Amino acid sequence: MTNTTAISKPKLGISACLMGAEVRFNGGHKQSLLCTQTLSEYFDFVPACPEVAIGMSIPREAIRLVGDADAPQAIGSVHSDLNVTQPLAEYGAHMAAQMNDVCGYIFMQKSPSCGLERVKVYQDNGLPAPVGRGIYAQAFCASQPDLPVEEDGRLNDPVLRENFITRVLTYADWQALVSTGLTRRGLMGFHARYKYQLMANSPAQYRALGRMLGSMAKADPNEIGPRYFSQLMSALKRCATRGTHTNVLQHLNGYFKKTMSQHDRQEMQRLIAQYQRGVVPLIVPLTLLKHHLRQHPDPYLTQQVYLQPHPENLSLRNAI
């Protein structure tokens, strides 16, 4: 299970306005209470405002994306000769290199510099199409393609929030493994701990990654490790569903078929079925499974990240 009592907290990059810094074009902020009041207990934030960093003033003329949605320009909304596309892109690449120890990044939504999705890109006819990505965010993510990233607004969705935090802590777990030196044994052990988490997110990728490691033979772990991790992070980006969670719960329940009484088995099946129908949240059957695990310890199950992929006090599985 994930250890959340490490000496230092995992680091998250974040748009500075989400931390309450008054750096927006109008001199305001977009403070996120989720970040400043809840997540800050478990993560250290590294704030950045690319527009201020490249020398734009506070307050300042707002910029907007213009032109080709795949390669837009960041242009002044009043003075069209103001073009900050290149400085924003260069700063994004620079910060991606500087923030090589972060485990994730939370971007300001809809921002022409920081937005990840559905940023308005204005066409020649003056009408916007919500199809773009902010210039800074695009450059940053291109330089760190495996890094978990999310927008602040999307974190209001319980499923997306739980998925993002799981990916962030997986990234931190991987960083810790790499810092000790990759070995074949270490890679196999890491994969074993993530068995049921991967089954919940992507059963097919769990099997594919197992085959990848199983065919390592004498391959250099430092060569196969990065490929494994890229595929792992891609798999975990797929949100688990009630169906895949139910499948994992049934697998976990199978470990106790010889130790549970008939009454306990019926109760467990009832709660799993209620979860599958949406009557109770995931935390309900999981809590009972962990109770049985405490009564009948199993070394393989105890190490499974799926049972506690993030701090319990965040209550992330209470709403999914």
MIRO-924257 format. One record per residue (C-alpha): x, y, z. Coordinates in pm, whole numbers, plus 32768, in hexadecimal, padded with zeros to 4 digits. Each point is the difference from the previous one (the first is absolute). Last residue first. Layout:
N
{u->X | v->Y | w->Z}
...
***
This chain:
320
{u->7946 | v->82B5 | w->7D5C}
{u->7FB9 | v->80FF | w->8114}
{u->809A | v->7F5C | w->8132}
{u->8128 | v->7F8B | w->7F35}
{u->80BA | v->8149 | w->801B}
{u->7FD7 | v->8018 | w->8178}
{u->8137 | v->80DE | w->8017}
{u->802E | v->7F74 | w->815F}
{u->805C | v->7EAA | w->7F70}
{u->8139 | v->8086 | w->7F5C}
{u->8025 | v->7F72 | w->7E9F}
{u->801E | v->7EAD | w->7F52}
{u->7F6F | v->7F3F | w->8128}
{u->7F7F | v->7EA6 | w->7FA0}
{u->806E | v->802C | w->7E97}
{u->816C | v->8022 | w->8067}
{u->800D | v->7E8C | w->804E}
{u->810B | v->7FAB | w->8101}
{u->7F0A | v->7F6B | w->80F9}
{u->7F6C | v->7F24 | w->7EF1}
{u->8145 | v->7F45 | w->7FC4}
{u->8053 | v->7FDF | w->8172}
{u->7EA5 | v->7F76 | w->8059}
{u->7F7C | v->8053 | w->815A}
{u->7EBE | v->7F54 | w->8074}
{u->7F50 | v->80E4 | w->80F9}
{u->80A7 | v->8138 | w->7F77}
{u->7FAD | v->7F8D | w->7E9F}
{u->7E97 | v->7FC5 | w->806A}
{u->7FE6 | v->816A | w->8072}
{u->80AA | v->8071 | w->7EC0}
{u->7EEF | v->7F51 | w->7F3A}
{u->7EF5 | v->80A8 | w->80D4}
{u->8095 | v->8156 | w->7FC2}
{u->801A | v->7FB9 | w->7E8B}
{u->7E92 | v->7FA0 | w->7FEC}
{u->7F9C | v->8154 | w->8091}
{u->8115 | v->80DF | w->7F6E}
{u->7F85 | v->7FC2 | w->7E9F}
{u->7EC3 | v->80C9 | w->8039}
{u->7EAB | v->7F62 | w->804C}
{u->7EC4 | v->7FD9 | w->7F2D}
{u->80B2 | v->802B | w->7EB2}
{u->7F92 | v->7EB0 | w->7F74}
{u->8165 | v->7F75 | w->8009}
{u->8027 | v->8081 | w->8163}
{u->7EC5 | v->7F4C | w->806D}
{u->807C | v->7EC1 | w->7F5D}
{u->814C | v->801C | w->80B7}
{u->7F44 | v->803F | w->8144}
{u->7F21 | v->7ECE | w->7FD5}
{u->8126 | v->7F23 | w->7F9D}
{u->80B9 | v->8061 | w->813D}
{u->7ECE | v->7FC1 | w->80D9}
{u->7FCA | v->7EAC | w->7F62}
{u->816B | v->7FA1 | w->8034}
{u->7FF2 | v->8074 | w->816A}
{u->7EC7 | v->7F2E | w->8043}
{u->809F | v->7ECE | w->7F5F}
{u->812F | v->802F | w->80E1}
{u->8137 | v->8094 | w->7F68}
{u->8150 | v->7F4F | w->8017}
{u->7FFC | v->7F19 | w->7ED3}
{u->7F66 | v->80FC | w->7F0D}
{u->80E2 | v->8114 | w->8083}
{u->80EC | v->802E | w->7EDA}
{u->7ED6 | v->7FFE | w->7F14}
{u->7F87 | v->8149 | w->808F}
{u->812A | v->80AB | w->7F63}
{u->7FA2 | v->7F7C | w->7EA8}
{u->7E96 | v->8063 | w->8035}
{u->8065 | v->815F | w->8068}
{u->80DB | v->8019 | w->7ECA}
{u->7EDD | v->7FA6 | w->7F1A}
{u->7F1F | v->80F7 | w->80B5}
{u->8103 | v->8113 | w->7FCC}
{u->8007 | v->7FA9 | w->7E8E}
{u->7E86 | v->8013 | w->7FE2}
{u->7FD8 | v->8135 | w->80D6}
{u->80FB | v->80A6 | w->7F1C}
{u->8174 | v->804D | w->8025}
{u->8074 | v->813F | w->7F5C}
{u->80FC | v->7FD7 | w->7EE9}
{u->8130 | v->80CF | w->8061}
{u->8082 | v->7ECC | w->80B5}
{u->8047 | v->7F55 | w->7EB4}
{u->80C8 | v->8126 | w->7F76}
{u->80C6 | v->8010 | w->8145}
{u->8052 | v->7E8E | w->7FE7}
{u->805D | v->8019 | w->7E91}
{u->80F9 | v->8114 | w->804B}
{u->8081 | v->7F40 | w->812F}
{u->8047 | v->7EC3 | w->7F3B}
{u->80B8 | v->80C0 | w->7EF4}
{u->80CD | v->80B5 | w->810A}
{u->8057 | v->7EB6 | w->80AB}
{u->8063 | v->7F3D | w->7EC8}
{u->8149 | v->80B4 | w->7FCB}
{u->8063 | v->8030 | w->816B}
{u->7F99 | v->7E99 | w->8043}
{u->810A | v->7F8E | w->7F05}
{u->7F81 | v->7EC9 | w->7F4F}
{u->8078 | v->7EB1 | w->8084}
{u->7EB1 | v->7F53 | w->7FEA}
{u->7F0A | v->8123 | w->7FE4}
{u->7EEC | v->7F2B | w->7F68}
{u->7F35 | v->7FED | w->8140}
{u->801B | v->8178 | w->8028}
{u->7F55 | v->8044 | w->7EB5}
{u->7F0A | v->7EE4 | w->8032}
{u->7F95 | v->8096 | w->814C}
{u->7FDC | v->8153 | w->7F58}
{u->7F17 | v->7F69 | w->7EFC}
{u->7F2F | v->7F49 | w->8106}
{u->7FD0 | v->8138 | w->80D4}
{u->7FC6 | v->80C5 | w->7EC1}
{u->7ED7 | v->7F25 | w->7FA6}
{u->7F6A | v->801E | w->815C}
{u->8007 | v->817C | w->7FEA}
{u->7FA3 | v->80DC | w->8127}
{u->7F7F | v->7EFF | w->80F8}
{u->80F1 | v->7EF1 | w->7F93}
{u->8119 | v->80FD | w->801B}
{u->7FA7 | v->8049 | w->816A}
{u->7FE3 | v->7E8B | w->8039}
{u->815E | v->7FAD | w->7F8B}
{u->80AE | v->813B | w->807F}
{u->80C5 | v->7F50 | w->8110}
{u->8068 | v->7EEE | w->7F0B}
{u->807E | v->8103 | w->7F07}
{u->80E0 | v->809F | w->8106}
{u->8086 | v->7EAB | w->8067}
{u->804B | v->7FA4 | w->7E98}
{u->80B4 | v->8149 | w->7FCA}
{u->80CB | v->7FDD | w->813F}
{u->8065 | v->7E9C | w->7FAC}
{u->8071 | v->806A | w->7EA6}
{u->80C7 | v->8118 | w->809F}
{u->7FDB | v->817B | w->7FF2}
{u->80D7 | v->80CE | w->80EB}
{u->7F97 | v->808C | w->8152}
{u->7F90 | v->814D | w->7F6D}
{u->7F3B | v->7F46 | w->7EF5}
{u->7F24 | v->7F5B | w->8107}
{u->7FBB | v->814A | w->80B1}
{u->7FA9 | v->80A6 | w->7EB6}
{u->7F13 | v->7EE0 | w->7FB5}
{u->7F48 | v->8031 | w->814A}
{u->7FE5 | v->8175 | w->7FB8}
{u->7F69 | v->7FB5 | w->7EAB}
{u->7F0E | v->7F0A | w->80A2}
{u->7FA7 | v->8112 | w->80F7}
{u->7FAB | v->80EE | w->7EE5}
{u->7F40 | v->7EF6 | w->7F41}
{u->7F25 | v->7FB1 | w->812C}
{u->7FC9 | v->8174 | w->803C}
{u->7F8D | v->802C | w->7E98}
{u->7F15 | v->7ED4 | w->8002}
{u->7F5B | v->8068 | w->8145}
{u->7FC6 | v->815F | w->7F7C}
{u->7F80 | v->7F83 | w->7EB0}
{u->7F04 | v->7F1A | w->80AB}
{u->7F92 | v->810A | w->80FB}
{u->7FCE | v->810F | w->7EF4}
{u->8062 | v->814D | w->809B}
{u->8162 | v->7FB1 | w->7F8C}
{u->7F8C | v->8053 | w->7E9F}
{u->7FF5 | v->816F | w->805D}
{u->8168 | v->800A | w->8078}
{u->808E | v->7F6C | w->7EC3}
{u->80CA | v->7EC0 | w->8006}
{u->815E | v->7F7D | w->7FC4}
{u->80AA | v->7EB8 | w->805A}
{u->8165 | v->800A | w->7F73}
{u->8048 | v->7EFF | w->7EF1}
{u->8022 | v->80FD | w->7EE4}
{u->80F6 | v->80E6 | w->80B6}
{u->8093 | v->80DB | w->7EE9}
{u->7EC0 | v->7FFD | w->7F31}
{u->7F3C | v->8047 | w->813D}
{u->80C4 | v->813F | w->8045}
{u->7FEB | v->807D | w->7E9A}
{u->7E88 | v->7FC8 | w->7FEB}
{u->7FC2 | v->8094 | w->8157}
{u->80C0 | v->813C | w->7FA8}
{u->7F42 | v->8031 | w->7EB8}
{u->7EA9 | v->7FB1 | w->808E}
{u->7F41 | v->7EEA | w->7F52}
{u->7EF9 | v->802E | w->7EF5}
{u->7EAA | v->7F7D | w->7F97}
{u->7EFB | v->80F3 | w->8081}
{u->7FC6 | v->80AC | w->7EAD}
{u->7FE7 | v->817A | w->8010}
{u->7F5C | v->80E2 | w->7EFD}
{u->80BD | v->812A | w->7F71}
{u->7FD5 | v->7F92 | w->7E96}
{u->8177 | v->7FB9 | w->7FEA}
{u->7FDE | v->7F08 | w->811D}
{u->8027 | v->802C | w->8178}
{u->8082 | v->7ED8 | w->80C6}
{u->7F42 | v->7FCD | w->8145}
{u->80A5 | v->7F0E | w->80F4}
{u->7F45 | v->7EB6 | w->8003}
{u->8115 | v->7F3E | w->80AC}
{u->8144 | v->8031 | w->80BE}
{u->7FE7 | v->8172 | w->8055}
{u->8141 | v->80A6 | w->8076}
{u->805B | v->8118 | w->7F09}
{u->7EB6 | v->8046 | w->7F52}
{u->7F51 | v->7FAC | w->814B}
{u->7EC7 | v->7F29 | w->7FE5}
{u->8057 | v->7F41 | w->813F}
{u->811F | v->805E | w->80E5}
{u->80F5 | v->7EDF | w->800B}
{u->8043 | v->7EFD | w->8110}
{u->814C | v->7F4D | w->7FD1}
{u->8084 | v->7EAE | w->806F}
{u->811B | v->7F4A | w->80AF}
{u->80F5 | v->8124 | w->8009}
{u->8176 | v->7FBA | w->800C}
{u->8060 | v->806A | w->7EA0}
{u->7F63 | v->8155 | w->8031}
{u->8125 | v->80BD | w->7F65}
{u->7FF9 | v->7F41 | w->7EB8}
{u->7E88 | v->8027 | w->7FDD}
{u->802C | v->816A | w->806B}
{u->80E8 | v->8048 | w->7EDB}
{u->7F22 | v->7F51 | w->7F02}
{u->7ED5 | v->80CB | w->8077}
{u->80CF | v->813F | w->8007}
{u->8061 | v->7FCA | w->7E95}
{u->7E95 | v->7FCB | w->7F9E}
{u->7F90 | v->8138 | w->80B9}
{u->8117 | v->80D2 | w->7F6A}
{u->7FB0 | v->7F7D | w->7EA1}
{u->7E8B | v->8042 | w->800C}
{u->8012 | v->815A | w->809C}
{u->7F7A | v->80C8 | w->7ED8}
{u->7F8F | v->8167 | w->803E}
{u->7FD0 | v->8092 | w->7EA1}
{u->7E8D | v->7FB1 | w->801D}
{u->7FCF | v->810D | w->8105}
{u->7EB2 | v->7FCF | w->80AE}
{u->7FE6 | v->7E89 | w->8042}
{u->8179 | v->7FDE | w->7FF2}
{u->806D | v->7ECA | w->7F40}
{u->8065 | v->7EA0 | w->8069}
{u->8026 | v->7F4D | w->7EB2}
{u->7F5E | v->7EB3 | w->7FB4}
{u->80A8 | v->7EC1 | w->7F85}
{u->7F00 | v->7EE7 | w->8002}
{u->7ED6 | v->80EE | w->8015}
{u->8089 | v->80CA | w->7EDB}
{u->7FBD | v->8172 | w->8032}
{u->7FE3 | v->80CA | w->8141}
{u->802A | v->7FB2 | w->8172}
{u->7FAF | v->811D | w->80EC}
{u->80C0 | v->80FD | w->80CE}
{u->7F7A | v->80EC | w->8108}
{u->80A8 | v->8151 | w->801D}
{u->80A8 | v->8021 | w->814C}
{u->7FC5 | v->8030 | w->8175}
{u->8103 | v->7F98 | w->806D}
{u->8114 | v->801A | w->7EFA}
{u->8085 | v->7F09 | w->7F01}
{u->816F | v->7FAA | w->8026}
{u->801D | v->7E95 | w->7F94}
{u->7FCD | v->7F8D | w->8169}
{u->7EBF | v->80CA | w->8022}
{u->7F61 | v->7F44 | w->7EDE}
{u->8093 | v->7EB4 | w->806F}
{u->7F6B | v->800A | w->815E}
{u->80A7 | v->7EF1 | w->80CF}
{u->7FB3 | v->7F58 | w->814B}
{u->80C1 | v->7ED7 | w->8091}
{u->7F0F | v->7F59 | w->80F2}
{u->8067 | v->7F14 | w->8117}
{u->7F08 | v->7EE3 | w->8020}
{u->7F43 | v->7F4E | w->8117}
{u->7F77 | v->8117 | w->80D9}
{u->7FFD | v->80E6 | w->7ED2}
{u->7EFD | v->7F1B | w->7F60}
{u->7EE6 | v->8076 | w->80DF}
{u->800E | v->8175 | w->804E}
{u->80CE | v->80A0 | w->7EEC}
{u->7FC3 | v->7F00 | w->7EEE}
{u->7E90 | v->7FB1 | w->8035}
{u->7FC5 | v->816A | w->8060}
{u->8073 | v->8069 | w->7EA5}
{u->8055 | v->8171 | w->7FEF}
{u->7FB0 | v->809F | w->7EB0}
{u->80C1 | v->8147 | w->8022}
{u->7FD6 | v->8170 | w->7FAC}
{u->80DA | v->810C | w->7F65}
{u->7F2F | v->800E | w->7EC3}
{u->80FD | v->7F3B | w->7F2F}
{u->8024 | v->7F04 | w->811A}
{u->811E | v->800D | w->80F9}
{u->7F54 | v->8031 | w->814E}
{u->808C | v->7EC4 | w->809F}
{u->7EE8 | v->7F33 | w->809D}
{u->809A | v->7EA7 | w->7FCD}
{u->7F33 | v->7FD0 | w->7EC3}
{u->8094 | v->8145 | w->7F79}
{u->815B | v->7F62 | w->8012}
{u->7FAF | v->7EF0 | w->7F03}
{u->8078 | v->7EC1 | w->80A5}
{u->8128 | v->7F13 | w->800A}
{u->7FD3 | v->7EEC | w->80FB}
{u->810B | v->7F7E | w->80ED}
{u->7FEB | v->7EC0 | w->80CB}
{u->801E | v->8044 | w->8175}
{u->814C | v->7FDB | w->80AF}
{u->804E | v->7F1A | w->8125}
{u->7F12 | v->7EF7 | w->7F82}
{u->7EC0 | v->7FBE | w->80BF}
{u->7F24 | v->7FB4 | w->7ED3}
{u->807D | v->7E9D | w->7FCD}
{u->7F34 | v->7F63 | w->7EE8}
{u->7F90 | v->7E9D | w->8041}
***
